Amino acid sequence: MTPLKKIPPSIGADRLAGWTDKRMLYIHGFQHYMWYPNCCVQKNIELTEADILRKEMNREDPDPGSRVTFNHIINKAVANALRHHILFNSKRTWRDTYLVYPHIDIANVVDVEGMATQIVIPDADKLTLRQVAQLSHRLVSTRRVTLRHRMSRLDNIFQTLPLFNKLAWAFPFVNRVLRDYSHKGAIEHLESRPGSFLVTNPGTLGVQDCKAMLFFGFRMGCLRVMAIEQKAQIVDGKLGFKKVLPTGLDYDQRICDAPAAARLLNEIQRNLEDPRRYCAGPVDEPEIGSDEGGA
């Protein structure tokens, strides 16, 4: 395994000014000749070192509430990488522009009894890997209880008020339009910290490939994580197997091109293939807004 040691600089703070103006031709052109502006870059990432680190940390602290999983390492790898690729830590608006989040808050899609819900790990880049794991376990547990309670209440409402079922479809869309068309609403959306970047892992359900993922809340990016595969390899003349993680990074091609997305995915790969250096602790400087690449 040869981790990527140097990641070329991506879109930093010095390039954000006027970026939408430069992309305006792409933004409006997609409305005419492309049905959906989502594009994707894919990569297989080796998890040998991540697996070793995961097992060591779980031997050190066997408490289920602190157990480290591949999901937690992936979240940490993504959060640290976003520090150098801040355009992907943003939200597109109906005004054909974007708003960069002031924090890196990783949102995860969680399956709760067949219902997809979401948890958010705030300031994931500033937390240690152990803290990410502990917070994630608490949020998932709380979310399960909350969602079950809400679904039970909704079932009672739908059974007693048939008309409410129809009205419930209209309210979310009206609220979304009001929020996205209002600049004040957009700023409040950023301050509410709903998650600046989405990581979804259908691989936990055995999914090996997935196409055309949708962006939740007009986020700029979404990392799709598939089921881990066992790949054969020859080491010192002996047949062995290594864990390989298929990933796909969805991005809005109206705002950025494939090279910027590829650099982000390359840095996520580097972080996952050398997790002791890039994932175990809080991210090192530079802060958000720097144009420096990886170490």
C-alpha positions as CSV (number, residue, x, y, z in Angstrom):
1,M,0.0,0.0,0.0
2,T,1.3,3.4,-1.0
3,P,-0.7,6.2,0.5
4,L,-1.0,9.5,-1.4
5,K,1.4,11.8,0.3
6,K,0.6,15.1,-1.5
7,I,-2.9,16.3,-2.6
8,P,-2.9,19.1,-5.2
9,P,-4.5,22.4,-3.9
10,S,-8.2,22.6,-4.5
11,I,-10.6,25.5,-4.3
12,G,-9.6,27.5,-1.3
13,A,-10.8,30.8,0.1
14,D,-8.8,32.9,-2.3
15,R,-10.7,31.3,-5.3
16,L,-14.2,31.5,-3.8
17,A,-14.7,35.2,-4.6
18,G,-16.5,35.4,-7.9
19,W,-16.6,31.6,-8.4
20,T,-20.4,31.6,-9.1
21,D,-19.9,34.2,-11.8
22,K,-17.3,32.0,-13.5
23,R,-19.7,29.1,-13.4
24,M,-22.8,30.9,-14.5
25,L,-22.6,29.5,-18.1
26,Y,-22.6,25.9,-16.6
27,I,-25.3,26.7,-14.1
28,H,-27.8,27.9,-16.7
29,G,-26.6,25.6,-19.5
30,F,-27.5,22.5,-17.6
31,Q,-31.2,23.6,-17.6
32,H,-31.3,23.1,-21.4
33,Y,-29.3,20.0,-22.2
34,M,-29.0,18.1,-18.9
35,W,-31.9,16.7,-16.9
36,Y,-30.0,16.2,-13.7
37,P,-26.7,18.0,-12.9
38,N,-25.4,15.4,-10.5
39,C,-22.1,13.7,-11.5
40,C,-20.0,11.1,-9.7
41,V,-16.3,10.0,-9.3
42,Q,-15.6,6.6,-7.9
43,K,-12.7,4.9,-6.2
44,N,-11.8,1.7,-4.4
45,I,-10.1,2.3,-1.1
46,E,-8.0,-0.2,0.8
47,L,-9.0,-0.6,4.5
48,T,-6.1,-2.7,5.8
49,E,-4.7,0.0,8.1
50,A,-8.1,1.2,9.1
51,D,-9.1,-2.3,10.1
52,I,-6.0,-2.7,12.2
53,L,-6.6,0.7,13.9
54,R,-10.3,-0.2,14.5
55,K,-9.5,-3.5,16.2
56,E,-6.7,-2.0,18.4
57,M,-9.0,0.8,19.6
58,N,-11.8,-1.6,20.3
59,R,-9.4,-3.8,22.3
60,E,-8.4,-0.8,24.4
61,D,-12.0,0.2,25.1
62,P,-14.5,-2.7,24.6
63,D,-17.4,-0.5,25.9
64,P,-20.2,-0.8,23.2
65,G,-20.8,2.9,23.5
66,S,-17.2,3.7,22.5
67,R,-16.8,1.0,19.8
68,V,-15.2,2.3,16.7
69,T,-16.6,1.1,13.3
70,F,-15.6,1.7,9.7
71,N,-18.4,4.3,9.5
72,H,-16.7,6.4,12.2
73,I,-13.3,6.3,10.5
74,I,-15.0,7.2,7.2
75,N,-16.7,10.2,8.8
76,K,-13.5,11.4,10.4
77,A,-11.6,11.0,7.1
78,V,-14.2,13.0,5.2
79,A,-14.3,15.8,7.8
80,N,-10.5,16.2,7.8
81,A,-10.4,16.2,4.0
82,L,-13.1,18.9,3.8
83,R,-10.8,21.4,5.5
84,H,-8.8,21.6,2.3
85,H,-11.8,21.5,-0.1
86,I,-14.2,24.0,1.4
87,L,-16.4,24.4,-1.7
88,F,-17.9,21.0,-0.9
89,N,-18.7,22.1,2.6
90,S,-21.5,24.4,1.2
91,K,-25.2,24.5,0.2
92,R,-26.6,25.5,-3.1
93,T,-29.4,28.0,-3.1
94,W,-32.2,28.8,-5.6
95,R,-30.4,32.0,-6.3
96,D,-27.8,30.0,-8.4
97,T,-25.1,30.5,-5.8
98,Y,-23.8,28.7,-2.8
99,L,-23.3,29.4,0.9
100,V,-20.2,27.9,2.6
101,Y,-20.9,26.5,6.1
102,P,-18.8,27.9,8.9
103,H,-18.5,24.4,10.5
104,I,-17.8,20.9,9.2
105,D,-20.8,18.9,10.4
106,I,-21.0,15.4,8.9
107,A,-24.6,14.1,8.3
108,N,-25.2,10.4,8.2
109,V,-28.2,8.6,6.9
110,V,-29.4,6.0,9.4
111,D,-31.8,3.1,8.8
112,V,-34.3,2.8,11.6
113,E,-36.8,-0.1,11.1
114,G,-37.0,0.6,7.4
115,M,-37.2,4.4,7.7
116,A,-34.3,6.6,6.7
117,T,-33.4,9.3,9.2
118,Q,-30.4,11.5,9.7
119,I,-27.9,12.2,12.5
120,V,-25.4,15.1,12.4
121,I,-21.9,15.0,14.0
122,P,-21.0,18.7,14.6
123,D,-17.4,19.9,14.2
124,A,-16.3,16.4,13.3
125,D,-12.9,17.7,12.1
126,K,-12.2,19.0,15.7
127,L,-13.1,15.7,17.4
128,T,-10.9,12.7,17.9
129,L,-11.9,9.4,16.3
130,R,-13.0,8.0,19.7
131,Q,-15.2,11.1,20.3
132,V,-16.8,10.7,16.9
133,A,-17.6,7.1,17.7
134,Q,-19.1,7.9,21.2
135,L,-21.2,10.8,19.9
136,S,-22.4,8.8,16.9
137,H,-23.6,5.9,19.1
138,R,-25.5,8.4,21.4
139,L,-27.1,10.2,18.5
140,V,-28.2,6.9,16.8
141,S,-29.7,5.6,20.0
142,T,-31.6,8.8,20.7
143,R,-32.7,9.1,17.1
144,R,-34.2,5.6,17.2
145,V,-36.3,6.4,20.3
146,T,-37.4,9.8,18.9
147,L,-38.4,8.4,15.5
148,R,-40.4,5.5,16.9
149,H,-42.3,7.9,19.1
150,R,-43.0,10.3,16.2
151,M,-44.1,7.5,13.9
152,S,-46.5,6.2,16.6
153,R,-48.0,9.7,17.0
154,L,-48.4,10.1,13.2
155,D,-50.1,6.8,12.9
156,N,-52.7,7.9,15.4
157,I,-53.2,11.2,13.6
158,F,-53.6,9.6,10.2
159,Q,-56.1,7.1,11.4
160,T,-58.3,9.8,13.1
161,L,-57.9,12.6,10.5
162,P,-57.8,11.2,6.9
163,L,-57.6,14.8,5.5
164,F,-54.5,15.5,7.4
165,N,-52.6,12.9,5.4
166,K,-53.2,14.9,2.2
167,L,-52.4,18.3,3.9
168,A,-49.1,16.8,5.3
169,W,-47.7,16.5,1.8
170,A,-48.2,20.2,1.0
171,F,-46.6,21.8,4.1
172,P,-43.0,20.6,3.7
173,F,-42.9,21.8,0.1
174,V,-44.3,25.2,1.0
175,N,-41.8,25.6,3.8
176,R,-38.9,24.5,1.6
177,V,-39.8,27.1,-1.1
178,L,-40.1,29.9,1.5
179,R,-36.8,28.9,3.1
180,D,-34.8,28.7,-0.2
181,Y,-36.2,31.8,-1.7
182,S,-35.5,33.8,1.5
183,H,-31.9,35.0,2.1
184,K,-32.7,35.3,5.8
185,G,-34.0,31.8,5.8
186,A,-30.9,30.5,4.1
187,I,-28.7,32.1,6.7
188,E,-30.9,30.6,9.5
189,H,-30.5,27.2,7.7
190,L,-26.7,27.5,8.0
191,E,-26.9,28.5,11.7
192,S,-29.2,25.6,12.5
193,R,-26.3,23.3,11.5
194,P,-28.3,20.5,9.7
195,G,-25.1,18.9,8.4
196,S,-22.8,20.4,5.8
197,F,-21.8,17.2,4.0
198,L,-23.7,13.9,3.6
199,V,-22.2,10.4,4.1
200,T,-24.6,7.6,3.2
201,N,-23.7,3.9,3.7
202,P,-26.0,1.6,1.8
203,G,-23.2,-0.9,2.1
204,T,-24.3,-1.8,5.6
205,L,-27.4,-3.3,4.0
206,G,-25.3,-5.3,1.5
207,V,-25.6,-2.9,-1.4
208,Q,-22.7,-3.2,-3.8
209,D,-23.6,-0.4,-6.2
210,C,-25.9,2.6,-6.2
211,K,-26.6,5.2,-8.9
212,A,-28.1,8.6,-9.1
213,M,-28.1,9.5,-5.4
214,L,-30.0,12.7,-4.6
215,F,-28.6,15.6,-2.7
216,F,-30.5,16.2,0.6
217,G,-31.0,19.9,1.3
218,F,-29.1,21.0,-1.9
219,R,-25.7,20.0,-0.4
220,M,-22.8,20.3,-2.7
221,G,-21.6,16.7,-2.2
222,C,-22.5,13.2,-1.0
223,L,-20.2,10.3,-0.3
224,R,-21.7,6.9,-1.1
225,V,-20.1,4.0,0.7
226,M,-20.8,0.5,-0.6
227,A,-20.4,-3.0,0.9
228,I,-16.7,-3.9,1.8
229,E,-15.2,-6.4,-0.6
230,Q,-12.5,-9.0,-0.2
231,K,-9.8,-8.7,-2.9
232,A,-7.2,-11.3,-3.5
233,Q,-3.5,-10.2,-3.5
234,I,-0.1,-11.9,-3.6
235,V,2.3,-10.8,-0.7
236,D,5.7,-12.4,-0.5
237,G,4.6,-15.2,-2.8
238,K,1.6,-16.0,-0.7
239,L,-2.1,-15.6,-1.5
240,G,-3.9,-13.2,0.8
241,F,-7.0,-11.0,0.9
242,K,-7.4,-7.3,1.7
243,K,-10.5,-5.3,2.5
244,V,-11.5,-2.9,-0.2
245,L,-14.1,-0.2,0.1
246,P,-15.9,1.0,-3.1
247,T,-16.9,4.6,-2.8
248,G,-18.6,7.2,-5.0
249,L,-18.5,11.0,-4.6
250,D,-21.6,12.7,-6.0
251,Y,-21.2,16.4,-6.7
252,D,-23.1,19.3,-8.4
253,Q,-21.4,19.7,-11.8
254,R,-22.8,23.2,-12.2
255,I,-20.7,24.5,-9.4
256,C,-17.5,22.5,-9.8
257,D,-15.8,20.1,-12.2
258,A,-14.5,16.6,-11.9
259,P,-10.8,17.6,-11.0
260,A,-11.9,19.3,-7.8
261,A,-14.1,16.3,-6.8
262,A,-11.3,13.9,-7.7
263,R,-8.9,15.7,-5.4
264,L,-11.3,15.6,-2.5
265,L,-11.9,11.8,-3.1
266,N,-8.1,11.3,-3.3
267,E,-7.6,13.0,0.1
268,I,-10.4,10.9,1.6
269,Q,-8.5,7.9,0.3
270,R,-5.2,9.1,1.8
271,N,-6.8,9.6,5.1
272,L,-8.4,6.2,5.2
273,E,-5.3,4.4,4.0
274,D,-3.1,6.1,6.7
275,P,-5.7,6.6,9.5
276,R,-3.1,6.8,12.3
277,R,-1.7,10.0,10.8
278,Y,-4.8,11.6,9.4
279,C,-7.8,10.3,11.3
280,A,-7.0,9.4,14.9
281,G,-6.9,12.9,16.3
282,P,-8.3,16.4,15.5
283,V,-7.3,17.8,12.2
284,D,-4.1,19.8,12.1
285,E,-3.9,23.3,10.8
286,P,-4.6,25.0,8.3
287,E,-8.1,26.0,9.3
288,I,-11.1,26.2,6.9
289,G,-10.3,28.7,4.1
290,S,-6.7,27.7,3.5
291,D,-5.7,26.7,0.0
292,E,-3.0,24.3,1.2
293,G,-3.2,20.6,0.2
294,G,-2.6,17.6,2.3
295,A,0.6,16.8,4.2
